[in-house]
Amino acid sequence: MMFLGVVVLLLMLVFGMPVAFALGISGMVGLYTIGGLPMVEGILRTVSLSTTASYELLTIPMFILMAEFIIVSRIANELFDSAKTWVGRTPAGLAISTALAGAGFGAISGSSTASAATLSATTIPAMLENNYNPRFASGVVAISGPLAMLIPPSIALILYGLIADISIGKLLIAGIVPGILVTCVIILTSVGLVTVFPNLAPPGRAYSMGEKIRSLKVIGPMLILITLVTGCIYLGIATPTESASLGAFGAFCIAVFRRRMTLETFYTALRKAAATSCMIVLIIICAHIFSYYFTLTGVTQALVAMVGDLEVDRWVILMLIIIMYLILGCFMDQIAILFLTVPITLPIILHLGYDPFWFGVVVIITAEIGLVTPPIGLNVFVVSAYSNVKVQDIFIGVSPHVVAHILVIILLAIFPAIVTWLPETVR
């Protein structure tokens, strides 16, 4: 019965069926084979309300709306200019500025695709004008966009928290240190490439201290938003849902203050946020239909028992799970991967004695890699569309960063306290 549902799901995904409908239909087919039409009708009557009644689910539309208002304010452009003023003269200065702008934009948006699109339109033209190698420049942008998946507020981490049924506040805090670590790895990889291949990027111009100080004016609004979101969660002042609402309101005020908000842009932001939120909520509802089917087949329990009987070190099982995520990331949407795999892999991880917050961060980093690896590589196609750089050139340019990200995963596996120590201090 489990095999039938999975085959139906995979066939629909292969033929281009939207993730939500593929999950829902395959779940209903599976439920019908178990309990017939009465079971399917009973679950369909209750699943929508039981799934969407979660208070924490409001976090998602609020963070998405916050990201849309941030895009309207065009603050990412000035984040890049500010970083360029401070580090532009160093080797790979504009690439470093791109990574810093990606981290800054990720800290106030939470949307990987929006971050990649914004950085592509802002940073790639600047790098190409300064004679940067197109492959190198586009590769840095493609890998910097997914930082929004890791640095709070992160929609991906929120979805993982909802699936795993763990504290979303602590999970968002758990992404801070790894997010900083990954940003530093992107910077070090870029500097290393330019050191070995100096023709990839010429040195940039120097800026006076006065210009550097004036460029910091853009940091103020960003710090306010970070305080409203991450700071309030960490200090226990507000719940993640309340912090998301404060962040959306703060982003709206910034767009108004910068005179970017009009009735047209306001309506567009609301429409895009509503459309994205509805898509995610529909995926969550349909994933719950599939998870009912999964639970009734007893596959998860059987897998946990089987793993418990294996006479191998837990590191071997962890390595196989991470490799599975890396392979799936090459072919499937990251949201689909979360809903399809976490209900299966998380019980195994917990059985092996690993921390669920640590595992969530590792899964998100593997999802970042999936966003820039062929053949799907969504962020690569986004960067190509905005920059007119060939897709194959971007895949080549991002490949050293993929290797560096895999090394980060190994580092986090060896030293899990990198992830877990900060959430333990949350009030």
Secondary structure, 3 states (H helix, E strand, C coil): CHHHHHHHHHHHHHCCCCHHHHHHHHHHHHHHHHHHHHHHHHHHHHHHHHHHCCHHHHHHHHHHHHHHHHHHHCHHHHHHHHHHHHHCCCCCHHHHHHHHHHHHHHCCCCCHHHHHHHHHHHHHHHHHHCCCCHHHHHHHHHHHHHHHHCCCCCHHHHHHHHHHCCCHHHHHHHCHHHHHHHHHHHHHHHHHHHHHCHHHCCCCCCCCHHHHHHHHHHHHHHHHHHHHHHHHHHHCCCCHHHHHHHHHHHHHHHHHHCCCCCHHHHHHHHHHHHHHHHHHHHHHHHHHHHHHHHHHHCHHHHHHHHHHHCCCCHHHHHHHHHHHHHHHHCCCCHHHHHHHHHHHHHHHHHHCCCCHHHHHHHHHHHHHHHCCCCCCCHHHHHHHHHHCCCHHHHHHHHHHHHHHHHHHHHHHHHCCHHHHCCHHHCC
